[in-house]
Amino acid sequence: MKVSIVSAVAVALASFFVSAQDSARVRDLDLRIQVGIEKSQPRLSKFIPRPEDTPLGDPHLMVQPDEQIAPLIRMIGEMPGTRGFYYEIGGRFEGFSRLDYNRAYFDRHIDARDVKVSYSYFEVGVAYIFAARWGLSLGAHLEGRLERIKTSGLIYQNEVPGRLDGTASYLRPWGRVSMDFTFNNSGRFRPFIGAEMAMPLMERQQKNAYWAVDQPQDSRLLESIAPAQSAACYIGFRL
């Protein structure tokens, strides 16, 4: 049975929100709910031919999907018995872009513009948030992201179609920094706005992974095109 990352995020956040809200009220702990928009771009990839397959191109032909923008949601709660340390859970909903590749190479013309690359993730992590003056907060976050990368669509070689389909799930650590500003910092219900930048702490290399026409894509290949950074802006409220 196929369970989407979006469904997992929604169920997890609902249950965590109910329990965390009760805990925050009883112990007067900081609870933050935020929604935002994230921008990222899959990494550059090589069309690497295999002698036994119909070659897609020269080893030096490069392809990179377009930038992606997708919504995200996150809950951040203060850990009991600590000051400034938080747990967090959230995720990014699925966004997609297309392979920006359409060119001639010697006697072949390769058109991969119909190939769609989709990306989403579920995350859990910890953070330290420093409350500066005037409602400003600075955060350092360490999280694990279960990333889902998917390709689907037709590639044309001299107008002959073939499919580039595949799905991979990839768990890796990410580091993130954030800055936000809270309005009405002395009230119980406190809205805030913010921005963040994130980078993975590990990356998969494309070595010995090939784009395959009319075959499932190698998971190592899909993992190698997972984004190398992301940026987001968000709004939310604190309880």
C-alpha positions in Angstrom: 0.0 0.0 0.0 1.4 3.3 -1.1 1.6 5.9 1.7 2.6 9.4 0.6 4.9 11.7 2.5 2.2 14.3 2.5 -0.2 12.0 4.4 2.5 11.0 6.8 3.3 14.6 7.6 -0.4 15.5 8.1 -1.1 12.6 10.5 2.1 13.1 12.5 1.6 16.8 12.8 -2.0 16.4 13.9 -1.1 14.0 16.7 2.0 15.9 17.8 0.1 19.2 17.8 -2.6 17.9 20.2 -0.2 16.4 22.7 2.3 19.3 22.4 -0.4 22.0 22.9 -1.6 20.4 26.1 2.0 20.0 27.3 2.9 23.6 26.4 -0.1 25.0 28.3 0.6 23.0 31.4 4.3 23.7 31.6 4.3 27.1 29.8 6.7 25.8 27.1 7.2 27.6 23.8 5.3 26.0 20.9 5.7 27.2 17.3 3.6 26.3 14.3 4.8 27.5 10.9 3.9 27.2 7.2 5.9 28.5 4.3 7.2 28.2 0.8 10.5 26.4 0.1 12.7 26.8 -3.0 15.2 24.2 -4.1 16.7 22.8 -7.3 17.8 19.2 -8.1 21.5 18.8 -8.7 23.3 18.7 -12.0 23.4 15.2 -13.7 25.3 13.6 -16.5 23.8 11.7 -19.3 26.2 8.7 -19.1 25.9 6.1 -21.9 26.3 2.4 -21.4 27.6 0.3 -24.3 24.9 -2.3 -24.0 22.0 0.3 -24.0 20.9 2.9 -26.5 23.2 5.7 -25.5 21.6 8.9 -24.3 24.6 11.0 -25.1 28.2 11.9 -24.4 29.5 11.5 -20.8 30.0 15.3 -20.7 26.5 16.2 -21.6 24.9 17.7 -18.5 21.3 18.1 -17.5 19.6 19.8 -14.6 16.0 20.0 -13.6 14.4 23.5 -13.2 14.0 25.1 -9.8 11.1 23.9 -7.6 8.8 25.8 -5.2 6.6 23.9 -2.8 4.8 24.5 0.5 6.1 23.3 3.8 4.7 22.9 7.3 6.5 22.4 10.6 5.9 22.3 14.3 8.6 23.2 16.8 8.2 22.6 20.5 10.4 23.5 23.5 11.9 20.5 25.3 10.8 20.2 29.0 13.5 21.0 31.5 15.6 23.0 29.0 16.0 26.5 27.9 16.2 27.2 24.2 16.3 23.6 23.0 13.5 22.3 20.8 12.3 19.3 18.9 10.7 19.6 15.5 8.6 17.6 13.0 7.4 18.6 9.6 7.8 18.2 5.9 7.7 19.6 2.4 4.8 18.8 0.1 5.6 17.5 -3.3 6.9 20.0 -5.9 8.0 19.2 -9.4 10.0 20.6 -12.3 11.1 19.3 -15.7 14.4 18.3 -17.2 15.6 21.4 -19.0 17.2 19.5 -21.9 16.6 19.8 -25.6 19.6 19.7 -27.9 21.2 18.0 -30.9 24.4 15.9 -30.5 26.0 14.8 -33.8 23.4 12.7 -35.6 20.9 12.6 -32.6 18.5 15.0 -31.2 17.6 14.4 -27.5 14.5 16.0 -26.0 13.8 15.4 -22.3 11.6 18.3 -21.6 8.6 16.1 -20.9 10.4 14.3 -18.0 9.1 15.5 -14.7 11.2 15.4 -11.5 9.2 15.4 -8.2 10.6 16.0 -4.7 9.2 16.0 -1.2 10.4 15.1 2.3 9.4 14.3 5.9 11.7 15.6 8.7 12.3 15.2 12.4 15.0 17.1 14.2 16.3 19.1 17.1 17.2 22.8 17.3 18.6 25.5 19.5 16.8 28.8 19.2 18.4 31.9 20.8 15.9 34.7 21.7 17.6 38.0 20.9 16.2 41.4 21.5 13.1 43.1 20.0 11.4 39.8 19.2 14.3 38.5 17.0 15.2 34.8 17.2 18.2 32.9 15.7 18.1 29.2 15.3 20.5 26.3 14.5 18.8 23.1 13.5 19.9 19.5 12.9 17.4 17.2 11.2 16.9 14.0 9.4 15.0 14.2 6.1 13.4 11.3 4.5 13.5 12.5 0.9 11.4 11.1 -2.0 12.7 11.7 -5.5 10.7 10.6 -8.5 11.1 10.9 -12.3 8.3 10.2 -14.9 7.8 11.1 -18.5 8.9 10.6 -22.1 12.4 11.3 -23.6 12.7 11.5 -27.3 15.8 10.5 -29.3 15.4 11.5 -32.9 11.6 11.6 -32.2 11.6 8.0 -30.9 10.0 8.0 -27.4 11.1 6.2 -24.4 10.3 6.5 -20.7 12.5 7.7 -17.8 10.6 6.5 -14.7 11.9 5.8 -11.2 11.4 6.5 -7.5 13.8 6.5 -4.6 13.6 7.3 -0.9 16.7 8.8 0.7 17.4 9.5 4.4 20.2 11.9 5.1 21.1 14.6 7.7 20.6 18.3 7.0 21.8 21.4 8.8 19.6 24.6 8.8 19.8 28.1 10.1 16.8 30.3 10.7 15.9 33.9 11.7 12.5 35.0 12.6 10.7 38.0 14.2 7.9 37.7 16.6 5.1 40.3 16.9 3.5 41.1 20.2 6.3 39.2 22.0 4.6 39.5 25.4 1.2 38.0 24.5 0.0 34.5 24.6 -0.8 34.2 20.9 2.3 35.6 19.1 2.5 35.7 15.3 5.9 35.6 13.6 7.6 35.7 10.2 11.0 34.2 9.3 13.4 32.8 6.7 15.9 29.9 6.6 18.6 28.3 4.7 19.5 24.6 4.7 22.2 22.3 3.4 22.6 18.5 3.5 25.5 17.1 5.5 26.1 14.3 2.9 25.5 13.8 -0.8 25.3 10.9 -3.2 27.7 10.9 -6.1 26.6 9.7 -9.6 29.5 7.3 -10.0 28.5 4.1 -12.0 24.8 5.2 -12.1 23.1 5.6 -15.4 20.0 7.0 -16.9 18.1 4.0 -18.4 15.4 4.3 -21.0 12.3 2.1 -20.5 13.7 0.7 -17.3 13.4 1.6 -13.6 16.0 4.3 -12.8 18.9 3.3 -10.5 18.2 4.6 -7.0 21.7 5.9 -6.7 21.1 8.1 -9.7 17.9 9.6 -8.3 19.7 10.1 -4.9 22.5 11.9 -6.7 20.1 14.6 -8.1 18.5 15.4 -4.7 18.9 19.1 -3.9 22.2 20.4 -2.5 20.5 23.3 -0.7 17.1 24.9 0.1 15.8 28.2 1.2 12.4 29.1 2.6 10.3 31.9 4.1 7.5 31.3 6.5 4.8 32.7 8.8 3.4 31.2 11.9 2.3 31.6 15.5 3.7 30.8 18.9 1.7 29.6 21.9 
